[in-house]
Amino acid sequence: MDMLNIQRRMILNKIQKGFKVGDFQYEFSLIKKEVEEAIEAYQNNTNIGEELADIVLLCAGIAEMKKLNLADEICKKMKINENRQYIRQNGILVKK
């Protein structure tokens, strides 16, 4: 399934279930909650995959609300990251 289809299905599902759509602060708070759940799943060695999927789906929903193609945005960001140079400072890699 392509990302645009996922984005559209995410919003349609939220609307059909009666969830809020368009409140970006609320959407970002949901992502924060899911990240916390993913950390807990990792620490407890439980289903981290489901939590990661929740995070991606929430991001896809925000992208759809903002009329972005998340797949394109991810590809752009990957190119930036691949071309970015880093240096080591005090044993930690940081952007050059």
ABEGO torsion letter per residue (X at the ends): XBAAAAAAAAAAAAAAAGBBBGBAAAAAAAAAAAAAAAAAAAAAGBBAAAAAAAAAAAAAAAAAAAGBBAAAAAAAAAAAAAABBBBBBGGBBBBX
